[in-house]
Amino acid sequence: MSFENLRIKKPLQRALENEGYTAPTPIQALAIPHLLENRDLIGIAQTGTGKTAAFVLPILQKISDIRKHSKPRMPRVLVLAPTRELAAQIGDSFATYGQFIKFRHTVIFGGVGQGPQVKALSHGVDVLIATPGRLLDLLDQGYVKLSAVEFFVLDEADRMLDMGFMKDVYRIVSLLPVKRQSLFFSATMSPQISEIARKLLTSPILVEVSPQATTVEKIDQFIFFVDQENKDKLLLGLLQHNHLTSVLVFTRTKHRANKVALLLNRNNIEADAIHGNRSQNQRTKAMDDFRSGSVRVLVATDIAARGIDVEDISHVINYDIPNEPENYVHRIGRTARAGSDGTAYSFCAADERDYLRNIEKLIRQKIEIAEHHYHSEKAKNAIGDAARPAPRKQHGPGQRARPQKQGRQYPVSGKPYPAKGR
Ligand code: AMP
């Protein structure tokens, strides 16, 4: 299979050659023919499968086939993404794959001044990539109109749902023309997700690639049973090894991300943190430094890490075990991008033992146990209450401590995470 077989136009093929892509990935091979035939599509695919090019290429092909002069404030293509990083990356993909065709695009997201975004829209763009919160702000102010949208893409729909964006998404969709081509991508399929897809799409084709449980198979995974108080020492010890060249460390909260980055800096290891409390500039700089190799370790929370697209991450280290098992798959998938293998280390303390059991159930495999200096039998054998985090205390007057709900938990602030515009 080649891009030529897929009827991708020459200028787009040239761009792909420049990128060194010789053949389409499975999601591209499966989705592109349907998209070129104007079908609505549900793509079940994770980041790392090449899903972005699967929608960017046919869209570019179509807008360049029917070249219209895009009117000020009236984009022809709308792509919604849950995070700024992901939106920016999709924007970069449009720029890369569309380098030899004439079109205009812009990316809008919250957390930065709206002036330049408003200006770009007023000049007229063909493709608008947006996070829902900022798009609604600009729609309410009349800086953008959606009545000329021909192609609508909802990317990472499951994240949109997790992050509480669905109400905003429905409002945005209500402003789109009924006659449009709609594309819907999600890493996972649940009854809720398929209900949303049913509302947004018309007779869609379903394309699914690499179910979650199999994508992790080519990653070398190890569990380090360790007591919480020894995690710092274990991390510093591992980072003594030079083959950990480019390391993504995950923590469960923003506070812990900062603490770990600080610990590493104090020990002369170049590290930075990326999470929702950092400004857009700080996040962009951290990403650029990590990509260029001037920062060896990037410490991230789950949501901030969505859309991190850095090739050659040698190791993912789960400093904390994720409380949602799907996040384990998302996290470690960062180290095996576009065909390369990777390594993932997970630190499991006693009160995370049950999280680990849930992960092993999801991926249907037992993760190998690493032998190391700080090994904790207590963590390894924890069961019952000892295998879960202690219930959080309520401090308000008259409030009693409630057992913590199983399943989703929110970081230190105790507030639903994240807020709009992230
Ligand atoms: P995505 O799933 O869209 O985040 O893409 C994952 C990575 O795969 C990105 O770094 C892309 O640049 C890369 N990629 C996309 N399509 C191809 C392809 N056909 N061949 C090789 N790499 C690709």
Residues whose N, C-alpha, C, O or C-beta is under 5 A from the ligand:
A	BS01	AMP	Y21 T22 A23 P24 T25 Q46 T47 G48 T49 G50 K51 T52 A53 A338
